[in-house]
Amino acid sequence: MAFKKAVKGTILAGGGALATILGLSQFAHYRRKQMTLAYVKAAENISEPVNKDPPSREAQILTLRNTPEFDVLVIGGGATGCGCALDAVTRGYTGLKTALVERDDFSSGTSSRSTKLIHGGVRYLQKAIMKLDIEQYRMVKEALHERANLLEIAPHLSAPLPIMLPVYKWWQLPYYWVGIKMYDLVAGSNCLKSSYILSKSRALEHFPMLQKDRLVGAIVYYDGQHNDARMNLAIALTAARYGAATANYMEVLSLLKKTDPQTGKERVSGARCKDVLTGQEFDVRAKCVINATGPFTDAVRQMDDKDAATICQPSAGVHIVMPGYYSPESMGLLDPATSDGRVIFFLPWQKMTIAGTTDTPTDITHHPIPSEEDINFILNEVRNYLSHDVEVRRGDVLAAWSGIRPLVTDPKSANTQSISRNHVVDISESGLITIAGGKWTTYRSMAEDTINAAIKTHNLKQGQVEQLGFFFKGAKNGSPTLYIQACPGLLTESEVAQHLASTYGDKAFEVAKMASVTGKRWPIVGVRLVSEFPYIEAEVKYGIKEYACTAVDMISRRTRLAFLNVQAAEEALPRIVELMGRELNWNDAKKQEELETAKKFLYFEMGYKSRSEQLTDHSEICLYSTLYSRYKKRFHKFDTDQKGFITTVDVQRVLESINIQMDENTLHEILNEVDLNKNGQVELDEFLQLMSAIQKGRVSGSRLAILLKTAEENLEGRVPIPVDRSCGGL
């Protein structure tokens, strides 16, 4: 027995290294072989899905309207709400009759705006030890247990990630070492891989852009990382396949109540719902209603009882996305003690770099906006940890977002940093069940506690079931060679095939079969939405099957373009709207509305506003005289008739002279980025403001600046061909 435990511990501890060496799919295959026996119980107790594919949204709405009474109605389509629906519908062999409604899109709130980590919480363990807080300790232990399960059941969407904790003082090395080893110890058999110490030279070898001055060494530990919005969607789709009636864009207007004949008290018996897309209203009745609305928890509680006290304290967490070269491809960074005591992560994700998060009190809103103050705070903290050779520029922030965490209020706490993420299941006098608090990683255990409370409170007749090891849609038939199989057989690019495999799992072939012909020699199929990302047009069609209803759904949650690069997302929007319009029969007015709504989303919620404000009408021109003269000269190479401004016609003329072709619409977009007063032309002052902002690092990647520089170099590089050696050219 001792030998078996030792072997099991060795296998689990080595998982992180194998994930790095073999890649996501192979790691999942390896761990699955070792852990199969642990999950036989789940497979035996859960029946097969009732639907091969999730029913259409229209079919789901018919089910909501025509079902006399559900056992459970879940309000909220985030990770916890979808987790509750999946747990309920798979209880016992027949499951509870389950419905779920979400006012916006699945994962449209906090669940898609996380740090993308599946973790126990190193800082919570530190507080648990320092304050002898048993509840914090239990929360960390529970989260580490759930971390292992989530990596197992969705291997295509998640993977272990090594995270480096750099140490700059000798006394901190043993202090942090003990803390991280405690993290491994609490994980027990679920430890992904044992943490280890790196010397200064080895730390710089793994993380070459790290600040080397005064660096003593580093400690590396392992946590999990995932594609949060896609993971949330996988839970929702899996619940739908097992028979849950799930519908996004379904708003709850009020709660229904009826009098209990035995007690004479009013009991919640359903909800009045409104289809946001059509405006139709109808009642959905249920024996039990579950409130899983995250930051909006108290709003639903007050529908039940207008005098209900608030139990959630919202906290805003801002993240930024920077180019991938700012971090190693397979190593994250943790700053455990920022200038104001908050924790900052610096992580590779989707071949980009995520930095965050902040933790500040906020007001509840449907459309949280990242502030310039928070963005600059993160940038300043990042600069402290990166080498002086690496210039961290404001202009390299490609996207930014704010997520509202629904923290449970502790009356004794002075600030949100000291509030834990322990969850609370609250049952009102009328029987409304509220699940509040918690964190992404523990969504499954939160859902289990909630459904257990629902069964007990409302006498629902279904047995218990162990949900561990329950594979999500796309995960069951994964293979280490899945993307290799997809590449030659479907005649698409390797990068695209890898993306499809890591996003859709064994459903990647269904997506690829919908791909259109490129017209090129290679790849034969798989037209990209934008050249620098592997998203293809077929994903738009498939996204509609996954309940995408708007262009925002497509750029932010079915694909992650909005979270990776707002300009790339804006560039892809017209084609996305065209494809969705074709599938959903949108007229021209609807297409224009979708386009404008999506642009507004990018501008306010994804950081485009903060990015564009780096160049305004009031930007100062701060250039050395030599640079001022150089840029003025460059401008006049295009403004040949000395108008004082340039238009698309001027740029097109110069480009044609050096044999560069560019369509007028693209040129208009490029100039519009710099055209501050939006008069259709770029004045000299606007151009100089742009170049000044680039010099200061506030703006980077300006297409106009690069285009004009390239054209200037080509013009200067042309010299007359000598003809004297050919007899005067005769």
Buried (B, 14 or more C-beta within 10 A) or exposed (E): EEEEEEEBBEBBBBBBBBBBEBBBBBBBBBBBEBBEEBBEEBEEBBEEBEEEBBBEBEBBBEBBBEBEEBBBBBBBBBBBBBBBBBBBBBBBEEBBBBBBBBBBBBBBBBBBBBBBBBBBBBBBBBBBBEEEBEEBBEBBBBBBBBBBBBBBBBBBBBBBBBBBBBBBEEEBBEEBBEBBBBBBEBBEEBBBBBBBBBEBEBBBEBBEBBBBEEBBBBBBBBBBBBBBBBBBBBBBBBBBBBBBBBBBBBBBEEBBBEEEEEEEEBBBBBBBBBBBEEEEEEBBBBBBBBBBBBBBBBBBBEBBEEEBEEBBBBBBBBBBBBBBEBBBEBBBBBBBEBEEEBBBBBBBBBBBBBBBBBBBEBEBEEEBBBBBEBBBBBBEBBBEBBBEEBEBBBBBBBBBBBBBBBBBBEEEEEEBBEBBBBBBBBBBEBBBBBBBBBBBBBBBBBBBBBBBBBBEBBEBEBEEBEBBBBBBBBBEEBBBEBBBBBBEEBBBBBBBBBBBBBBBBBBBBBBBEBBEEBEEEEBBBBBBBBEEBBBBBBBBBBBBBBBBBBBBBBBBBBBBBBBBBBBBBBBBBBBBBBBBBEEBEBEEEBBEBBBEEBBBBBBBBBBBBBBBEBBEEEBEBEBEEEBBEBBBEBBBBBBEEEEEBBBBEBBBEBBEEBEBEBEEEEBBBBBBBBBBEEEEBBBBBBBBBBBBBBBBBBBBBBBBBEBBBEBBEBEEEEEEEEEEEEEEEE
